[in-house]
């Protein structure tokens, strides 16, 4: 995720869109395109995203926005390698966080 969200069970569409710095329409579009994104809906029809949904959206964001995959390419990648891709992506994200923290410490010295 581009920005951290608090530790909640469910997140609103607005919170998710702000976390990824995208319009809610993009999240809704990805929801239609990727069967892996399955937010719950309340009685009013408002989407409530789980942590698992956020991980999937983060991976899709990475594939499409950062690595330049087409939507079809990202779908195939997720369909064939979701667990492995998610595992690698989570590891890369953790390493990037550690790197930025180390750089921050180095700059303070």
Steps between C-alpha positions, in 0.01 A plus 500: 500500500620845428369633834440303815148449626408434859445145618128447438286210382348696211598807299273730299544576132622851587765367738625251241508759221693746720745229610588424137469861382254404226141587419230272643392432141830317438443276803144427379636425150762261638231334711306422180811389313666286769293228665756493782359827638180414685404776746203447728206733452282638776123553479551831317729333247817670628811292446696384805849376415690250714875484558511216245328724243759770571789257444349398167443862396856583601632216284284607204619860546860378500455287188304756298632837617859419595597206280292599197293183465189520285178415681487169315863427590433580866193273498701211356783562747257497793311197374814293448723618786292692755649345816856516373458851356339627821772342712779654290324836491455506879870419543599777258272747681654413837851537359411842354370610840819380670711678238318830549532470878874432468544799269310714749729384784808562284384854419454573872864419573 
